[in-house]
């Protein structure tokens, strides 16, 4: 798994490539914690190149969403979600918990 992080004035963009499974989730969670611990709570996660997400990856997304939404500080939004990932999110009942955008530009504009 590869993670690219870009900090913008209004939000942080995380681009995830490869597989988000139990072996790679700790690195992903650590990166997200670094962002929220620095006081930044508006996060766009670009999933365009994500091939697989496990239940551990879904838990990392939910826990970060809870931290960001606490006290109405911000939120996590998803962009470029592949159909297989969208199906996993839907199956877990998570599609209502995240705003999903077709591209990064619209996601950044709405955070």
C-alpha positions as CSV (number, residue, x, y, z in Angstrom):
1,X,0.0,0.0,0.0
2,X,1.1,3.5,-0.8
3,X,-0.1,6.7,0.9
4,X,0.3,10.2,-0.5
5,X,-0.6,13.1,1.7
6,X,-1.1,16.7,0.4
7,X,-2.0,19.5,2.8
8,X,-4.1,22.3,1.4
9,X,-5.2,25.4,3.1
10,X,-8.8,24.1,3.7
11,X,-8.2,20.4,3.9
12,X,-5.9,17.4,3.7
13,X,-5.9,15.0,0.7
14,X,-4.9,11.4,1.2
15,X,-4.4,9.2,-1.9
16,X,-4.4,5.5,-1.1
17,X,-3.0,3.0,-3.6
18,X,-3.1,-0.8,-3.4
19,X,-4.7,-2.9,-0.6
20,X,-6.0,-1.6,2.7
21,X,-5.9,-4.7,4.8
22,X,-4.9,-5.8,8.3
23,X,-1.2,-5.5,7.3
24,X,-1.4,-2.0,6.0
25,X,-4.1,-0.4,8.2
26,X,-1.7,0.5,11.1
27,X,0.3,2.8,8.7
28,X,-3.0,4.3,7.3
29,X,-4.3,4.9,10.8
30,X,-1.1,6.5,12.0
31,X,-1.1,8.9,9.0
32,X,-4.7,9.9,9.8
33,X,-3.9,10.4,13.5
34,X,-1.0,12.6,12.6
35,X,-3.4,14.8,10.6
36,X,-6.1,15.0,13.3
37,X,-3.6,15.5,16.1
38,X,-2.2,18.5,14.3
39,X,-5.7,20.1,14.5
40,X,-6.8,19.4,10.9
41,X,-10.2,17.8,10.6
42,X,-11.3,18.2,7.0
43,X,-9.9,15.1,5.2
44,X,-10.5,14.0,1.6
45,X,-9.6,10.4,0.9
46,X,-9.0,9.6,-2.8
47,X,-9.7,5.9,-3.3
48,X,-9.2,5.8,-7.1
49,X,-6.3,3.4,-7.0
50,X,-7.5,1.3,-4.0
51,X,-8.0,-2.3,-5.0
52,X,-9.3,-3.8,-1.8
53,X,-10.5,-2.7,1.7
54,X,-10.9,-5.0,4.6
55,X,-13.0,-4.6,7.7
56,X,-9.9,-3.1,9.5
57,X,-9.8,-0.5,6.8
58,X,-13.4,0.3,7.2
59,X,-12.9,0.6,11.0
60,X,-10.1,3.1,10.4
61,X,-12.4,5.2,8.2
62,X,-15.2,5.2,10.8
63,X,-13.0,6.0,13.7
64,X,-11.4,8.9,11.8
65,X,-14.9,10.2,10.8
66,X,-15.9,10.2,14.5
67,X,-12.9,12.2,15.5
68,X,-13.4,14.7,12.7
69,X,-17.1,15.2,13.3
70,X,-16.8,15.6,17.1
71,X,-17.9,19.1,18.0
72,X,-18.6,19.8,14.3
73,X,-15.0,20.4,13.5
74,X,-15.0,18.7,10.1
75,X,-15.5,15.4,8.3
76,X,-14.0,12.7,6.1
77,X,-15.2,12.6,2.6
78,X,-14.4,10.0,-0.1
79,X,-13.5,10.7,-3.8
80,X,-13.1,8.4,-6.8
81,X,-14.6,5.4,-5.1
82,X,-14.3,2.3,-7.3
83,X,-17.4,0.1,-7.7
84,X,-16.0,-2.8,-5.7
85,X,-15.1,-0.5,-2.8
86,X,-18.5,1.2,-3.0
87,X,-20.2,-2.2,-2.8
88,X,-18.2,-3.0,0.3
89,X,-19.1,0.3,1.9
90,X,-22.8,-0.3,1.0
91,X,-22.8,-3.8,2.3
92,X,-21.4,-2.6,5.6
93,X,-24.0,0.2,5.7
94,X,-21.3,3.0,5.6
95,X,-22.5,4.8,2.4
96,X,-24.8,7.0,4.6
97,X,-21.9,7.9,6.9
98,X,-19.6,9.5,4.2
99,X,-20.1,12.0,1.5
100,X,-18.9,10.4,-1.8
101,X,-17.8,12.5,-4.7
102,X,-17.0,11.5,-8.3
103,X,-13.6,13.4,-8.3
104,X,-11.1,15.0,-6.0
105,X,-11.9,18.6,-7.2
106,X,-15.5,18.4,-6.2
107,X,-14.7,16.7,-2.9
108,X,-12.1,19.4,-1.9
109,X,-14.6,22.1,-2.9
110,X,-17.3,20.6,-0.6
111,X,-15.2,20.0,2.5
